[in-house]
Amino acid sequence: VVSESETNDAHTPLPDTTLSPRSKGESPRISMQKRMFANLRPPDSSLENLLTVLTDENTSHLRRVNACGAIKTLTLNKKNVIQLARTRGVISSITSVLCRVDASEEERTRCINALMHLCVPEENWRLVYLFPQTAEALARNMADRYPQIRYAACLALSFLAKKNRKEVVKNTIL
């Protein structure tokens, strides 16, 4: 899904969000979110189709589960993780599945693992955190009845909250 031409700017940092002016009365978080969303790159057609399947409630359960698995598989490739986080629709689609009450265990397991993988690189921490549904998705899944989902949600939050996380990445339980 990640093209050769995009690999050159994979580690391009997000624009500095601390010095940019914001609208009067606008919170710093909202201002940063607006700038972040403006800088997201569009997905290619195959990824866009995958994201559509992921979020379309009229799609069959098996097709949605497969789409969640495909997103998870894409996030396993370290070369893709930074670019996927900076692609419009990826994080919002994952978090929308995680916030959906009727999402199956399989969908939630695959999506929380994908979100956890997106939280690993330091370059993604602010980006993932600033998405509107990230906090809700993590909170809902930290309270899930399935231990694997709870564990992955807690691990994703630990990546976003702590400075020293290199040792945790080597965990092979998931």
N, C-alpha and C positions, 0 to 999 in steps of 0.2 A: 504494500500500500504506500510505502514511503519511496518516493522516486529518488534517483541519483542526484538530480539537481537540488533537491531539498536537503540533502545530507550536509552540504557545505554550511548552511545556516542553522543547523540543528542546535548548536549551543549558543546561539545569539541570545544575549540576555534581553529580558523585557525592558521596555523603556523605563527610565527613572521616574518613579511615581511620587517621589517626595517633594520635588520642586515645582511641579506643574500647578498652575492656578486652577481653582475650582469655583463652581458657581456659588453665589451667595446663598447661605443656608444649607448647602449640600454637605453631607458628612464626608469625611476623608475616605471612608470605605466605599461609598457610592461613587465618589470621584475616581478612585482607583479602579473600581469595577468597569466603569465606562471606558476608561483608557485601555484597560486590558481587553475588553470585548472588541474594541475598535482594531486592535492589533492581531486578533486571531486570524489565521489563514483559513481559506475555504477548504473543505474536504474534497478529495477527488470523487469521481462518480461512484466507484465501487464502495468506498467508505460511506458516502452519503446514503446509498441504498441500504447499507448495513445499519446505519444509525436510524433510518426511517423504520426498518423492521423492528429495531429495538424499542422504539417508542410508540409504535402503532398498536393500539389496544385491539384492533380488529384482526391483527395478524394471529395465526394459530400459535398455540402454546409452544409446540415443538420448534417452529421457525424462530420464535423469540429466544428460546433457550439456545438454539444454535448461534444466533446473532450475538448473544451474551458470551458464549464460548469463543466466538471468533474475535471479539473485542479483547477478551482476556488473553487469547493467544497472541494477538498483536502487541499487547503490553508486555509480554514475556521477553520480547526482543529489545535489548537495551538500546539499540540504535533508534527504535521507534518511540520510546517512552517520552522523550522531551518533545518531539514533533507532534505526537498524538495529543499531549496536553495543550499544545498551542494550536490545535485544529478546532475550528468552530463546530460545536455540537457534540464532541466526544465526552467531555466531563459532564455536561448538562444531561446528555442521554443516559449515562451511567447512573448519575445521581437520581434522575427521575425514576428509573427502574427500582433503585434502592428505597425510594420514598413511596412507591406504589404499594398500597395495602394488599392488592390481589396478586402481587408478584410471587411466583413459586420459589421454593427453596433453591432449586437449581439456578434460576435466574439471579436470585440474590447472591448465592455463593459465587457465581462466575463474575458478577458485576462488582462485588466487594473486593474480590481478588484483583480485578482489573484496576479498581481505584487505588488499592494498596500499592500495586506496582507503579502507578503514576505518582504516588507520594514518595517514592524512594529517592529520586535524584533531587539534590538540593535546589537545582534550578526551577523545579516545579512546586516547591513548597508554598510560596506566596500565591501562585497562580491557582492551584487546586483549592487552597483555603478561601480565596476570594469568591469562588463560585457560590451563588446564592443558596443552593440546596446542599452544599457539602456538609455543613454542620448538622442539618436535619438528617441527612442520609447516614452519617456516622452515628449519631445519637440513636436513631431507630434501630440500627443494626447492632449496636453494642448491647441492646436489650433484647435481641432476637433469641428464640428458644433453641436454635441450633448452635452448638459450641464453635464450629468452624467459622460461622458467620460472625459471631461475637468476637472471636480471636482476631480475625482479619480486620474487623472494624477498629478494634482497640490498637492493633499494630499500625494501621493507617494513621490513626490519630496520634500515636506516639511519634511517627515520622514527622508529622506536621508540628508537633509540640516541643520536641527535644532537639538539642544541638548535637548530641553525640549518639548517632544511630548506626554507624557502620557495622557493628557486631550483629545487630538484630537482622540485617539483610541476609545473613548467611543461614538463617533458620530454614530448615527444609521440611517443616511440618506440613506446610501448605503445598 
